[in-house]
Amino acid sequence: MAVELTDANFEETVLQSDKPVLVDFWAEWCGPCRMVGPIVEELAGEYEGKAVIGKLDVDSNPEITMKFGVRNIPTLLVFKNGEVVDKQVGAAPKSVLEGKLTAQL
């Protein structure tokens, strides 16, 4: 299952992770976010132990959302060693997200 990310745990869970991290910036009211959600959950299961997969609710966590300049959702950011190394804005098929994640393993 995807890790629930917040303004409070983002630094420790994402920026200090020794594994690549995929962060799904989403909101309950966002239709395309609901399309991407199940894909993110699948990836969380498939990459367990190899990567961290997390979801950050933009409405509840404005600090991190603003810090990374997220204006459109869903936005998926891939982090490695605390840095953003890849980005997907808008809904995308699982194969695209897998490619971005696999490239960082």
N, C-alpha and C positions, 0 to 999 in steps of 0.2 A: 504494500500500500504506500502511496505517496506520502511524504512527510509534510505535515502542515507547518508552513513557514510563517513567521511573524516579524515585525520590526524588532522584537526582543531577541529572537533566536537566530536571526539571519546571519549575523557575523560568525557565530560559532558553527552553525550547520553548513553554511555555504562558503563563506570566505576563508574559513580555516580548514575546510575539508581536504583530505589528501587524495580524494577521488574526484573525477569530473562530476559536476552537478548540473542537472537540467531543472530550471525553475519556470513553472507555468504561472504567469501573472494573469489572474482571472477575476470574474465577479459573478455572483449568483444570477443576475439579471441579463447576462450576456449570452445570446444564442450560440454564436460560434464557439464560445468557451465551453458550453455544454457538449458540443460536438468533439472537442479536443480532450475533454476530461477523461473519458473511458480509455483513450489511447495513452494518456499520461499514466493512468493506473496500470495498464498492461505493461508499459515500459518499466514501471516501478518493480513489478514482479520479475520481469525478464532480466533486469540489470542489477538485481539485489546482490550486494557484495562487491559489485564492480563499479557502480556509480550511485550517486544520490539523486533521487527524483523527488522534487517538492512542488507544492502549490502554495501560492501567496495570494490571498484575497486582497485586491487593491483597495476596496472600500474600508477594510479594517486596518490596513497597514500603509497609510499614506507616506510615511517617512521613506521607506525603502523604494516604494513606487516612484517617488519624486527623485530620489538619489540616482536611479538608473534611467530616468527620463522616459518612463513608460507612459505613453499617451494613448495608445490604442491597445485594445485587448481582444483576443488573447495575444500576449507577447510571450515567447519562450526564449529564455536566455540560457546559454551554456557557459558555465564557469569552469576554469581550470586554474589551480593555484591562486584563487581569489580574484582572477581577472575574467572579464567577459571575453570569450573567444569565438562565440557564434551567436546568431540571433535569428528568430523566425517571428515575423509579425503576421498575425492572422492565422486562421485554421490551415492546417497542413496534414497530408496523409502520414500515416505511421512511418512509412519508408523514409520520408524526408527527415523526420525527427530522429529515427534510428541512425541514419547516416551522419547527422550532426554529432550525435552522442558517440558512436563508434569511432569517429575520427579522433576523439580525445582520449580513447582508452590506451 
